[in-house]
Amino acid sequence: MGLAMNWRRYLPHRLSSQLLLFIGIAVTLAILLVSTVFTYQSVKRERAQINENIQFLVKNIEAVSAALILSKDVEALESVLLLNAKFPLVDGILIVDTKNRVLSEVIKVDGFPEPLFTNKTTIPHLAEEALDTATGKTAEANWKNDFLPPDVQLENWYPIQAGSWLASIRIRYSLTELHDRTARQWRHTLLYAMTAALANFFMLVLMLRTPMRVLQQTTAFAEHLSEHIGEQTTIYHGTQEFYALGNALNVLSVQLQYQRQTMDEQLAHTQAILDNVVDGIITIDSLGTIRSFNQAASRIFGYVEDEVIARNIRMLMPEPHRSAHDGYLKNYADGGAAKIIGIGREVEGMRKDGSLFAMDLAVSRALDHDELIYIGIVRDISERHRLDRLKSEFVSTVSHELRTPLTSIHGSLKLLEGGVAGALPDAAIKLVSLAQKNSQRLILLTNDLLDMEKLAAGKMSLQLSQVDLLSIVKQSILDNGGYGLNYQVQYVLGAHPQSCLVIADAARVPQILANLLSNAAKFSGDSHQVDIRIILRDGKARVQVEDHGPGISNEFQGQIFGAFAQDNNGNTRQQGGTGLGLKITKSLVIAMQGEIGFDTKIGNGSIFWFDLPLATSEAKEQAERRMDIAP
């Protein structure tokens, strides 16, 4: 492969020289080929003509000499041979009888035939192939002889017959004249080819001189086009190709000028956006070196751009993230899992004055001229955290202040409904019952709000231990049976193992089940049954709660575990609820190192499920180490 490609280095570097070389070689080869074909055909025709002439000569001698041999008229036979020996190329003619005795022989001496008298015997060689008289061997037929006949003397033997074999005749002929004539013809062919090649060369020089000069000018224009965008080159009209090339370069020059103007405008527009965007945008390379730092990032961190460019991004991080950052980049580059890249999360940043603040960080990766870079978008969420704390404190305070009087009101209404203060009129009983139910709803809402506040603040204390999940499920079905009857729904325990021990909080698992069972009852539609199953798999216990209602709409599926989330299916508010149950349920399951999810099909109901780790020795040890778990 290397040798096949090295021939290019021997070529001239200029296109005009290469064209002259290739076209000259092509034309020369074409002329040689045509001349060779004509010369070859000419030689072939002459050889065929010689063979035909020899055959004619033999037949002529045979026709005359047969009678002379029978009459033994040697003198007349000699006269016949002398006459036929004058034939061109013939060097000698010999006739021998059936006993190989020479009857008559004529040879050429200085171009004139003379009789030769001899008493020797000659054995004829009756074969189709000619013999080389110098070697006594059959003359070889090969491609070289087809192009240039050899300078040799050949002989052929033929029988003379007149009803029977009378004698044999030998014809000797020379190819010297044909050889010399063919050699001259080949020399003329080469001379004509060289002359034509030189004429072609000079014609090519004249024809290519102007186009090559135009090509050089066009090349020079193209080389400096980046420095002279918008300028035009002179168009050569001599050939369509050069005209198209020049015109294309002129169009390209105009387009580049327009694109440069457009790019400058886009860069100015993009820079204006980057300078005025609220979020900080920072780009770094694969080593963590800062490459760009917009004005919003300067406002957030307190650094001006020149203070951070070409420095490591670690300067904007507090410990322990500062020390671990380079290792994280290297691990990610080596194929490790992404912790922030492509995911985003809340982290702490450090300002120039050393103060820490909460920020949202989203990082993506990109290629800049085949170099990997990372783009970070930073948003200061300190104010949002402050407002969240105020909101949580407000909700917590209000909830605490409401729960005690609501409990008292609810208890008093229950007593009135029970007749402690005496019999009430029917209208009063209806009003008291309505007030009692709504106070109960307010108490549940208050408890949900308090649970949410605890989960959000990380103050929810969970007591993880080994619990009997099957017993809790059975008890929850009994405890919530009355609630299901309000919706004419019955809870049915389906497939389950004989025993099932998991690591969980024994007080919170019933709360999770109550939320799922109540939801299933409310959204069972025309069905009167909710199925509960317990399945063991992959070291976990999965509890499934299946209703046979209308299912969950596609629009609501992504929001179902959000706070105050309720599907707007036309009857949600009629079903009641705060919209916090599933949010709390998910937080509790995750806090117990479990998973929660759902499967739904429009028109065929939904299955809500949660997984809890089975009680193993390893799980028990982890539970003992994690008694207080934040969501």
C-alpha positions, 0 to 999 in steps of 0.5 A: 500500500505504501509503495502504491501511494509513493508514486505520487511524490514523483509527480510535478506539483503544479496542475498544469504540469500534471495535465501536460504529463498525463495528457501527453502520456495518454496521447502517446500511448494512444498513438502507439497503440493505434500504430501497433495495431496497424503494424501488427495487422500488416505483418500478419497479412504479409505472413499469410500472403507468404504462406499462400504464395508457397502453397500456390508454388507447391501446387504449380510444381506438383501439377507439372512435375508429376508427369515428368517424374513418371517419365523420368525426364530429369532435365525437364524437371530441372527446368521446371524447378529453375523457373519456379525458383525465381519466385520471391523469397524462395532460396531453393527447391528440392525433389526426392523420390520415394527412396529419398534419392534426390531427383533434382535440386535448385538453389539461389546464388546471388539471387539467381537460381542454379541447379545443384547436382548431388547423389546424397539421400535426403529424408523428407519431413512431411509435417504442417509446421515449417523447419528452421534450417539453422537448427533443424527444429520446428519454427516456434510460433509466439507473440514476438514473431507476430510483431517482428518476424525472425531473420531465419530460413525456413523449409516446408515438405510437401508430397507429390502424388498422382494416384500414389505417392511419387516424390516429395518436394522441399521449399526453402524460403527466407524471412530476412526481407520481411524481417527488415521491412517490418523493422523499418515499419516499426521504426517509422511507427515509433518516429511518428508516435514521438512526432505526434506526442511532441506536437500534442505537447506543444498544442497542450502548452498553447491551449493550457497557458491562458487557463492555467494563468487564470487558475493561478489568479483564481487560486490566489483570490481564494487564498486571500478570500478570508482577508478580502471578503466581499471582493470579486475576481475576474471571470474567465469566459474561455471555458465553461468550467473556469467561468463557473468556478469564478462565478461561484467564488464571487457568489461565495465571497458575497455570501461570506460577507453576508454571513459574517455580518449576520454572525457579528449581529448574532454574536452581539445579540447572544452577548447582550442576552448573556450579559442581561440574563438573570442566571449566571452562565459559566463554562469550563474545560475538562480540567475545570478551568473557567473559560467564560463568566457572564455578568449575572455570574459576577453579580452572584459570586461577587467576582469580575470576569478577569478575576476568574478567567483561566482559574479553576472553578474550585474557587467558587465552591466550599469544602468538601466540594472544592477538594472533590471537584477535580476527582469528580471531573476525572471520574466522569471523563473516565466513564463514571456516573454523572452526579450533576451533569445532565441532572442538576441539583441544589448545591452551595456556592461561595462568594468572593467574601467567603459567604455561602449561599444556596443555588440551583446548578444545572450542568450540560456538556458540549463540544467546542472545536472537538474539545469537551466543555461544560456549561453551568447555569447558576441561580441564587435561591437564597431568597427562595429559601428564606421565603420557604422558611417563612411559609413553613413557619407560618403553616406550622404555626397556623396548623399548631394553633388550629389543631387544638381548637379544632379537636375541641370543636370536633369533640363537642360536636360529636357529643352534641350528635350523640345526645349528651346535651339532650335530644336535638331537632332533626334539622339541628342534627343535620347541621351538627352532623355536617359541622362534625364532618367538616371539622374532621376534614379540617383536622385531617388537613391540619395533620397533613400540613404538619406532616408535610412541614416535618418532612420538608424540614427533615424533622420527621422521626422514623423508627425503623425496625422489623415489622410484620407487613402482612399483619399491618395490611390485614389490620389496615383493611379492617380499620379502613373497611368502614371508610370503604363502605361509604363508597360501597367498596369492599377491600379484598386481600388477594395473593400474599405470602404466609409471612412477610417481615420488612424493615419499616416504621410500624406507625407509618406503614398504616398511614401509607396504606390508609392513604392508598386505600382511601384513594382507591375507594374514592376512585373505584367508579362503578366497581365495588371492590379494591384488590390488595396483594403482597408480592415478594421479589428481588429482596423486597416486598411489594404491596399493590392496591388496585382499583377498577375505576376510570384510571388516571389521565395522561395529563395528570400522571406526571403531577400525581405525587405533587403537593395539593395534586388532584386530577380534574376529572369532573368529580375530584372535589366531590370525592374530597381530600386535601391533595397531600396524601400521595405526597406524604405517602411518597415521602414516607416510603422513600424515607424508609428506603423504599420505592413507590409508583403506579400503573394505570390504563384509561378506563381500566383502573389503576394499581398503586404500589410501594416496595419495602426492603425485606428484613435481612441481617444487613437490612437490620444493621442499616436500620439501626444506623438510620433511626432519624431519616430525612426525606 
